[in-house]
Amino acid sequence: MKIGFVSLGCSKNLIDTEVAIGYFKNNKHEIVNNPDKADIIVINTCGFIESAKEEAINTILEMAQYKNKRCKYLIVMGCLVQRYYNDLIKVLPEVDLFIKLEDYDHMWQKIENLIENNKTEKELKDNKKQKAKIKQNPMFTEQEYLDRIISTGQNYAYLKIGEGCSNMCTYCAIPYIRGLFVSRPMEEIIEEATMLANNGIKELIIIAQDTTKYGVDIYGESYLAKLLKQLCKIKNIKWIRFLYSYPEGITDELIKVVKEENKICKYFDIPIQHISNDILKRMNRKTSKQDIEKLIRKIRNQIPDVVLRTSLIVGFPGETQENFDELYKFVKDTKFDKLGVFEYSKEDGTPAANMPDQIHHMTKKARYNKIMGLQQEISKEKLKENIGKEMEILVERMSLDKKYMIGRTKKDAPDIDGVVYIKKNKENENSINQFIKCRITDVKDYDLIGK
């Protein structure tokens, strides 16, 4: 049969999609990009915040239209299913099979039942509202990771080192969806990374909900620094970056490894969420303003050319104008290289959803716009510092008008950061998927121009 996939949400979700694609390919099915040609359409959903849930529902309804054409079965998996399983069965009869995260360890049996026996999930389960229980959902096994089909091209791949989260931030639904944090054994990760390198992958992007917690559950302490050192030994891997490192978990050992290992990108993605101690406490964050400021000074002192990225939440319940002004001043003074902002999303079942002093959506929007406007100015200043510098660029594609080669520096993660536009000429027109040297000549928005 011909199978079409739609993957929504984060890079951790994308890996789950790649494993599912591997199941179908290993069972002799064909993967297609055009839903018009698909006998089965599989949608991997996100259920993290309101906008993601809306996107998932709209995508399901859009793909359901293809059942009026060639599509025989519509399968929906992922975080939205895990979170709203009983509700979805009732309101989306167009879907033939829902696969919860807790069913991932026997996903293929459920899919075979559907294809071979036409066993759909039309029976409603007990819909009594129960208090949310936090447990650990299964990860895919080692072999399933090795059989995954990389969907991010020839140059980079995501490498998941853990599943779930145990931080219990009051705004976050991830522990209720994905379970508590569990690490993968280091030998499994090294084996998968070696397989990726042997298949031509040049950049590994290490991910988990909080990468600094890697190893705590199985080794008794954070093993992220040790894991990175081992990954650096793998031949043919040129760049290694790790994302989502919570500030309280960034140790001196980790900073030292980033500083000393040439393969590791001098890049810290530190989601601090806020800087006001009042708000950090309400969020149940395990750090303080003083600790965050001290950490940033330490990293910049030890790695002068480091890139710092963060994410923030504005409009959290109880955020006063004074709290927001404190955050604004911190962003202005700190000058992060990369910064993203989320408006607080009230999520079912989380402690913050029941907190008093919920913020009006117009206030959230205004605070979002103010921070992002400031960061746009900071980003432009930061990027201008690169003008005249020679940088190594990984060229990944050509622009639609065929006039520019488009690539990334070591300072830029794919999809979330900027790119470099290089005027095409005879010397570089065959450089796609290659590393080239480039001199930066200008800045445009969040991107660089070079030759």
N, C-alpha and C positions, 0 to 999 in steps of 0.2 A: 504494500500500500504506500501511498505518498503522504508524507507527514509534514505539516507546517507548524512552526513554533513562534510564539510571541513571548518574550521575556521582559517583565516589568520590574522596576525597583533597583536594588543595589547590586554591587558586584558579587556579593555573597550569594544572592539569588541567581545570578547569571551562572555561577558554577553548578548549582543544582540543575539548571536548564541544560548545561553542557553534558552532565551525567545522563539526564533523561534522553537527550539526543543520542548519546552513546548506546543506550538500551535499544532504541529503535534500529540504529544502523547495524548493531551486532546481531540483530534478529532479521536482517535482510530487508528492512524497509528503506524507502528512499526519502531523503529530506528535501523539501522544496521551499522556495522563498515566496512563491505566489500563492495566496490562500485560495485562489480560483482553481488551482490544480491539486489541492489537498483533499485526501479522503478522510484524514483526521487532522484536527487543529488542536494544539496543546497550548494553553496559556498559563504561564507561571506568574502569579500575582504578588503584589506587595500590599500589606495592610497596616503600614506603620503609622501614617498620619492621614487626615481627612482627604487631602488632595490626591494621595496615592490610592485610597479606596475608591474615590470617584473615577479615577483613570482606569482602575481595574474593572469596575462594573461596566463602564462605557465600552471598554475593549471587548469584554465578554459579549455584550449585546451586539456590537459591531460584527464580531466573528460568527455569532449565531446566525446572521443573515446568510452565511455561506451554506447552511444546512438546507437552504432552498435550492441550492445548486448541486455541486458534486459532493460536498462534505457529508460524511455519514455519521461521524462522532465528534463531539466537542468535549475535550477534557480540560479541567481547570485544577491547578495545584497551587501550592505556595502559602504565604502568610495569611492572605485574606481567607482562604479556606480553613486554615487551622483556627482562625479567630472567630469566624462566623458560619461554621459548617451547617448547623441546623437551619439557620435563617436562609442561607443560600439555596439549600435544597428546596425550600418552600417557594422562594421568589424567582428562581431561575430554572424552570423545568426544561429549558433548552439544553442545559448541560447534561451530558450522559454519564460523566464520571467526575467526582470530586476526590482529590487525593490530599489528605492532610499530611503535615510534616511527620506526624507520628506513624504514618503508614509508608514512609519512604523506604524502609527496609524490606517491604514486600510490594513495592510499586509495580514491578513488572507483572506479578501475578494478577493484580487488579486490572492492569491494562489487557492482559491476555484473556481474562474473564469477559471483558467488554468486547474485544475483537472476535473471539472464538465462540462465545456463548451468549453474546448480547445481554449480559447481566449489567444493567444500569442501576444507579443508586436512586431509586424513586421512593424507597421506604424511609419515612421520617423516623429519626431516632428521638429518644426522650428529650423534649424541648424545655424541661424545667430549668429555670435559671439557677445555676449553681455558683457558689463562690469560686472565683478563679483559683485554680491550683497550679503551682509552679512545679514542673517536673523537667526531666531532661529528655528531649526528643532524640531519636537516633541520628547519627551521621551516616553518610554513605560509607561503605567499607573501602579498604585500600584499593582493591581491584576495580571497583566502580570508578574511583577517581582516575585510575590509570587508563580506563577505557573512555573517559569523557572526550567529547569532540570540542576542540578549542574554537570558539566563535569570534575571538577578538583579533583575528588576523595572524600574520606570520611573526610579528615582532614581540608581542608581550602576552602574558597570561597571568591570571589571578591564581594565587595559591592560598587556599583556605587552611588555616592552622588550628582553628577552633570553632565551636558552634555555641550559640546561646550567649547569655550574659547574666552575671551574678551581681552586678553593681546596684540594681534596684533603685535607679533614679525615679523620682516620683511622677515624672511626666511620660515615662517610656513604657511601651507595651511589649517590647522585645522579650523580656523574660517570660511573659505569659504566652507568647507565640512560639518562640524558639527554645524555651527552656533555660535552665541554668548553664553556666559556662562549662564546657568540657573541651580538653585539649586533644589533638591527635598525637599519637606517639611520634617522636622525632624521626625515627627510622622510616616511617611511612611517608612523612613529608619530604625527606631527602630523596627517597625513591621516586616520588612523583616529580620533584623538581629536576632530577636527573633525566627522567623520561621527557620532560618538556624541553630541556636543553638539547637532548639528542634529536628532537623533532624540529630544531631550528629556532626555538624561542630565545630571544636575546635579553628580555627584561622580565624579571619576576616581581609581581606586586603582591606582597604578603598582606592578607586580610583576616580579620576576625572582628567581632563586635568591639573588643578591646584587646589589641594585640599584646599589650604589656602584661595581661593576665596569663599569657601562654605558659603552660607548664606548672602553674601553681597547684592544680588539682592532681597531677600525676607525679610531679617531681618535688613538690613541697616548696618551690620557689619559682619566681619568674625565670624562664629559660629563653626568653626572646633573644637576648644578646648572644647566648651560646648557639642558638639555632642560626642566627644570621652569620656567625663566623663559619659554621659548617656549610651553609649555602654558598658562601664566597669561594669555597674550594671546588665547586662544580665547574668543570671546563665548559667553555662556550657561553656561559652566562656573563653578560657585560654589565648590566645594571640591576640592582636590587633595591626596591623601596618598600617600606612598610607603612600602612595607613592605620588611622584610628588608635592612636596611643594616648591613653588617658594620662593627665599630668602627674598624678600621684604614683604612677607606675614607671615613670621614666627615671631610671637609676643612673648613677655615675658610670657603671659598667656599660650600659647601653649607649650613653653619650660617647664613651671612649671607643667603642666598636664602630660607631658611625663616623667618628673622626678619623680613625686609623685605617679602615678597610676601604680601598679604592673603589670596589664594585658597588658599595652602598651609597645611594644618593644622599647628599647632605640635605635631607628633607624630613622635617618633622610635621606630621599632621596631628595636631593636639586639640581635640574638641573640648574647649573649656566651658562653653554654653553661657556663662555669665561671669562677672567679676565682683559683684556686690556680695559680701559675705551673708547678708540677710537672704538673698535669693538663692545662693549656693546651698545654704542650709535647708531652705524649703524644697530645693530640688533633690536633697539627700546626696549631694556631691561630697566626695571624700577629700576635698581640698579647700583652700582658702585663697583670698586675694593675695595675701603676703607670700604664700607658697608658690602661686602661679607666677608672680612677678620675679621671685627669686629664681625659679626654674628658667624663665626666659632669659634673664641676665646670664645665668650659668651657661646655657647652650650657646648663646651668641658670643660669649667670651672665649669659649673653647673651640667653637667652629665659626669663625668670622664670616664665611661665605654661606652659612646655612640659610635654607628657605624655611620659613615658619608659616604653616597654614592652620587656621582654626575655624570652628563653627560656633555660632551664637544662637540663642533663643531670646526673642523679645516678646513682651506681653505675657510673661509667665504670671500666674495668679499672685496678686499682691505686689507686683512690680510698680513701685511709685515713680513719680517723675524724678525724684532724687536718685533712686536706684538706676534709672535709665541714664541720667546725666553722668553718673559715675562710670557706667559702661561706655558711653560715648567718649568721655575723656580718656579712658583707658585705651580704646581703639586708636584715638588720635595720637596719643603719646607713644604707644607701642609700635605702631606701623607694621602690622603683619604683612608679609609678602602676598599671601592669599587669605581670603576670608569669605565665608558664606554665612548668611543669616536665615533663620527660620522664624516665622510667626508661630507662637505657641499654638499647638493643636490639642484640643480637649479630647482625650482618648478614653473610651469606655474601660472601666475596670482599673484604671490607674489612680493612685492616691490624689494626684493633682486635680483630677476631674471633679473631686468633691471639695476642693479647697474654696474658702470664701474669697471675695475680692477678685472675681474673674474680670479680665480686661476686655473692654469693648473692641470689636474687630477693627473699627476705624482707627483707634489708638494704636493697635498692633501694626496696622498698615503704615501709619505715619512714622512710627519708630523704626520699622523695617526700612522705609525709604530714606530716612535720615542717616542710618548707619551705612547703608549701601552707597549713598551719595558720597559720604566721607571716604569710604574704602575705594571708590573709583578714583578719587584724587590721589590717595596714597599709592594705589597700584600703579598709576601712570608715572608717579615720581620714581617708584622702585624700578619700573621697567626702563626708564630713561637712563638709569645708572649702567645699563648694559650696552648703550650705544658706543660703538668703537671697539668693543671687546670681540675677540675671536672665541667662538663657542663650538662645541661638538654637537651636531644635530643628527637625530635619527629620523631620516626621511620616510614618511609612511604613505603618502598619496600625492596625487596631483590635483590642483584646483579644477573646478568644473569648466572654467574657461581655458584650461590647459596652459595658462601663462605662468603659474607658480607651482613650485614643489612645496609641499606642506610637511613640516616635521615638528619634533619636540626636542627641547634641551633636557638635560638631566634634572633640571629644576621644575619640570612640569609633568604631572601625572596625567595620563590620558583621560579624556572626557570631562574632567573637572577643572583643568587649568588651561592656560593659553597655548598657542602654537606659534611656529615661526614660518613666515612666508618668504620663500627664496625665489627670486626671479629665475625662470627656467632658461637655461642655455645649453649649448652642446656638451658642456662639461658635466652638467648635473642631471640631464634628462633621463639617464638610465640609473639614477641613484635611489629609486624607491626600494625600501627595506634595507638601506645601507646607511652607515655612519659617514657623515662628511663634515668638513670644517667650514664655518660660515662666520662672516664678520657682520655684526649687527649695525644697521644704518638708521633705523627709525622705529617708532612705536605707533601702534594703532589700537585704540581701546585696550583690551587685555592681551594683545598679541604683539609679537616682534616682527620687524621686517629686516631681512638680511641679504647678503650676496656672498 
